[in-house]
Amino acid sequence: MSTKPTRRHRSTYPVFRPITTRWMDNDAYGHANNVHYYSYFDSAVNGLLVEKGLLSIGDSPVIGLVVESGCAYFESAAFPEKLEAGISVAHLGRSSVRYEIGIFKEGAEFAAAQGHFVHVYVDRETQRPVEIPPEARRALSELFSTDR
């Protein structure tokens, strides 16, 4: 028997990134379709990694591949709403990191949706797992939530 996740407060997340909704995000029911939330997660985390200099999309010898993801929905969002993605790290392993992401309507106290995804760091050429690079480990360790 599964239990419904607890809706998280924005204080759970140490960093936020803006998310711009698009007309194409809306489905026939007039709200952002569930698949777009996974895109929001991916864009928020990878945007943060690029911004911190931890990922060069075309050149980094070590990259993170998503191996697991999930999302729980609490309220609808739709274009043209402005959203914010809160990001925290829940687990930092030898070669993997589990991100927790909350999608908030701009300025909202509680997540409209929240989920996770796991990156496994791999060598770009061989696609085999490698240790998280030290500079990435340092930056990711700063994203542990203090409100968990």
N, C-alpha and C positions, 0 to 999 in steps of 0.2 A: 504494500500500500504506500503510495507516494503522498507526501505532504506538500501543500502549496508553499512556495517560497515567501519569505517575509519581504515586504516592499521596503527597499532601502532609502535612507535619508541621504541627502547630498553630502553630509559630513563624512560619509563612509569612503568617499573618493578624494584622494589627495590632489588630483589634477583633472582639469576639464578642457575639452576641445569643442569648438562650435561645429555643429552639423547643419548643413543647408539642405532642407528638403527640396525635392524637385517635383514638378508636375507629374512625371512618370511614376513617382513613388505611390501615388494614390491608386487604389483599385476600384472596382465597380461599386464597392460599398462606401466610398468616399473617405477612406483612411489609408495610411501607409500600410502596404501589404507586408506581411510578416517577413518575407525574404529580404526586404530592404534593411531590416534591423541588423542582419548579419553583415551587410555591406557597411552600415554605420559603424559597427564594432571594428571591422577590419580597417576602415578608413581612419578611425580615431587612433587606434593603436599604431598602425604603420605611419600615420602622419606624425605622431609623437616621436617615434623612433627616428624618422628622417630629420625632424626638427632638432633632436638632440645629437645628430651626427652619428647615430648608431646603425643607420641603414642607408646605403646608396643603392637604389633600386637596381641599377644596371651593373654595378661594379663590386658590391660587397662579396668577399669570398665565403662568408658565412651568412646564411639566411634563415629566417624562421618560417616553417611550414605549419599551417593549421592542421592539427590531427584530431581535434574534438571541439565541439561548440554546442551551446544550448541557450535558450532564451525563454523567459517568462514575461507575459504581457499583463499589464494592469489597467491601462487606459489607452485609448486611441490617440494617435497623432496624425496630422495630415498636412499636405502642402497648402498654404505657404508658411506654416508654423516654423519658428526658429527653435532648434533643439540644441542641447548640450550633452556631450558624452563624458561621463565621469569615468575615470580609469584608476584601477588599483591592481596590485599584484597580490594574489592569494597564496601562490606557491612558487618557489624558485628552486629548481632542481639542478642537476649537473648539466643537462642539455635541454631542459624544458622549463617553460614558465606558463603559469596559469593566470590569465588576466580576468578580472571581474570588471564588467562594464555596465554602467547605468545610463539609460537614455532619459533625459529630463526635458520637459518643455522649458523653454527659456525662463530662468528664475524660479522654477518650481522647487519645492522642498523635497518631494518624493519622486522616485523614478516612475516613469510611465511604462518602461520595460527595463529589464535587466537580464544579464546573462554572462556567459564566460566563453573564452576560447583558450586553447592550449597551443602554444608555439613549440615545436621541437626545432632546435637549431641544428642545421646540417651544413656540410660542405657543399657549396653551390655545384661543383663539378661531379662529385661522387654521390651526392644526395644521402650520404651516411651521417648519422648523428655525431656531433662534436660538442665539446664543452662550450658553454656560453662564454663569449669573449669577456675578459676582465672588465673592460670599460662598460660593456652592456650590463654585466652583473652589478656593478656599482650603481649605475643609473636605475636599473630595475629594482634594486633593494630599497631605493628611496620612495618607491611607490607602494610599499606595504601600507595598508590602511591601519590607522591607530584606533578605529572605531568598529572592531569586528567582534 
